Amino acid sequence: MKQPITGYHKDEDNHWVAQLACGHNQHVRHTPPWVNRPWVVTEAGRASMLGFELDCRKCEEDAAPDERP
């Protein structure tokens, strides 16, 4: 299920996590060649992706909302 990004935070390993409108969190790493998300490494890049919809597997599994810092 597609859900828009509403914000970001870093996890305990200093990796960026997108906060989705549904209440779930999803890592948004830039780790070429496996995942290419250069926008995540700058504040302007992250801001440009607010509202972008990501597939939320947790919604498909009917999971409870995640905790957020």
LOLUMNU-205100 format. One line per 8 residues: their letters; for each residue x, y, z of N, C-alpha, C. Coordinates in nm, 2 decimals. Layout:
<atoms>
a> X/Y/Z/X/Y/Z/X/Y/Z; ...
</atoms>
This chain:
<atoms>
mkqpitgy> 0.08/-0.12/0.00/0.00/0.00/0.00/0.09/0.12/0.00; 0.06/0.22/-0.09/0.14/0.34/-0.10/0.11/0.44/0.01; 0.21/0.49/0.08/0.19/0.59/0.19/0.29/0.70/0.17; 0.25/0.83/0.19/0.34/0.94/0.17/0.43/0.96/0.29; 0.55/1.01/0.25/0.65/1.04/0.36/0.61/1.17/0.42; 0.61/1.17/0.56/0.57/1.30/0.63/0.68/1.35/0.71; 0.79/1.28/0.73/0.91/1.33/0.80/1.01/1.22/0.81; 1.12/1.25/0.88/1.24/1.16/0.89/1.29/1.17/1.03
hkdednhw> 1.36/1.06/1.07/1.45/1.06/1.19/1.56/0.96/1.16; 1.66/0.96/1.25/1.77/0.87/1.24/1.75/0.76/1.34; 1.79/0.64/1.31/1.78/0.53/1.40/1.90/0.52/1.49; 1.91/0.42/1.57/2.03/0.41/1.66/2.16/0.38/1.59; 2.15/0.34/1.47/2.27/0.32/1.39/2.30/0.44/1.30; 2.23/0.55/1.32/2.25/0.67/1.24/2.21/0.66/1.09; 2.11/0.57/1.07/2.05/0.55/0.93/1.92/0.63/0.93; 1.89/0.69/0.81/1.77/0.77/0.79/1.65/0.68/0.78
vaqlacgh> 1.54/0.72/0.85/1.42/0.64/0.85/1.31/0.74/0.81; 1.23/0.70/0.71/1.11/0.79/0.67/1.00/0.75/0.76; 0.93/0.86/0.80/0.80/0.84/0.88/0.69/0.86/0.78; 0.60/0.76/0.77/0.49/0.76/0.68/0.36/0.80/0.74; 0.27/0.85/0.65/0.14/0.90/0.70/0.06/0.80/0.78; 0.08/0.67/0.75/0.01/0.56/0.81/0.05/0.54/0.95; 0.17/0.59/0.99/0.22/0.57/1.13/0.33/0.47/1.13; 0.37/0.42/1.02/0.48/0.32/1.01/0.61/0.40/0.97
nqhvrhtp> 0.72/0.33/1.00/0.85/0.39/0.97/0.92/0.29/0.86; 1.00/0.35/0.77/1.07/0.27/0.67/1.21/0.33/0.65; 1.31/0.24/0.65/1.45/0.29/0.63/1.46/0.34/0.48; 1.53/0.44/0.46/1.56/0.50/0.33/1.71/0.52/0.32; 1.78/0.41/0.30/1.92/0.41/0.29/1.97/0.44/0.15; 2.09/0.50/0.14/2.16/0.51/0.01/2.28/0.43/0.02; 2.27/0.31/-0.03/2.38/0.21/-0.02/2.41/0.15/-0.16; 2.46/0.22/-0.25/2.49/0.17/-0.39/2.58/0.05/-0.38
pwvnrpwv> 2.57/-0.05/-0.46/2.48/-0.06/-0.58/2.34/-0.12/-0.55; 2.32/-0.16/-0.42/2.19/-0.22/-0.39/2.08/-0.13/-0.39; 2.09/-0.02/-0.32/1.99/0.08/-0.32/2.04/0.22/-0.35; 1.99/0.29/-0.45/2.04/0.41/-0.50/1.94/0.52/-0.46; 1.96/0.59/-0.35/1.88/0.70/-0.30/1.97/0.82/-0.26; 2.03/0.88/-0.35/2.12/0.99/-0.32/2.05/1.11/-0.25; 1.92/1.12/-0.27/1.84/1.23/-0.21/1.84/1.22/-0.06; 1.87/1.11/0.00/1.85/1.09/0.14/1.97/1.15/0.22
vteagras> 2.08/1.18/0.15/2.20/1.22/0.22/2.21/1.37/0.24; 2.11/1.45/0.19/2.11/1.60/0.21/1.98/1.64/0.27; 1.98/1.75/0.34/1.85/1.80/0.40/1.76/1.84/0.29; 1.81/1.91/0.18/1.73/1.95/0.07/1.67/1.83/-0.01; 1.75/1.73/-0.02/1.70/1.61/-0.09/1.59/1.54/-0.01; 1.60/1.53/0.12/1.50/1.47/0.20/1.37/1.56/0.19; 1.39/1.69/0.20/1.27/1.78/0.20/1.20/1.76/0.06; 1.28/1.74/-0.04/1.21/1.73/-0.18/1.13/1.61/-0.19
mlgfeldc> 1.15/1.51/-0.10/1.08/1.38/-0.11/0.96/1.38/-0.02; 0.94/1.48/0.06/0.82/1.48/0.15/0.70/1.47/0.06; 0.61/1.38/0.10/0.49/1.36/0.02/0.50/1.25/-0.08; 0.63/1.21/-0.11/0.65/1.10/-0.21/0.60/0.97/-0.14; 0.53/0.89/-0.22/0.47/0.76/-0.17/0.56/0.64/-0.18; 0.58/0.57/-0.07/0.66/0.45/-0.07/0.56/0.33/-0.04; 0.60/0.22/-0.09/0.52/0.10/-0.06/0.54/0.06/0.09; 0.43/0.05/0.16/0.44/0.01/0.30/0.39/-0.13/0.32
rkceedaa> 0.49/-0.22/0.34/0.46/-0.36/0.36/0.39/-0.38/0.50; 0.42/-0.29/0.59/0.35/-0.31/0.73/0.20/-0.28/0.72; 0.16/-0.19/0.63/0.02/-0.17/0.61/-0.05/-0.29/0.55; 0.02/-0.36/0.45/-0.03/-0.48/0.39/-0.05/-0.59/0.49; 0.04/-0.59/0.59/0.03/-0.69/0.70/-0.06/-0.65/0.82; -0.12/-0.53/0.80/-0.21/-0.47/0.91/-0.14/-0.46/1.04; -0.01/-0.42/1.04/0.07/-0.40/1.16/0.03/-0.27/1.23; 0.05/-0.27/1.36/0.03/-0.16/1.45/0.13/-0.05/1.41
pderp> 0.10/0.08/1.44/0.19/0.19/1.41/0.32/0.17/1.49; 0.43/0.22/1.43/0.57/0.22/1.49/0.58/0.33/1.59; 0.68/0.31/1.68/0.72/0.41/1.77/0.81/0.51/1.70; 0.80/0.64/1.74/0.88/0.74/1.68/0.95/0.82/1.79; 1.07/0.87/1.76/1.14/0.95/1.85/1.08/1.09/1.87
</atoms>
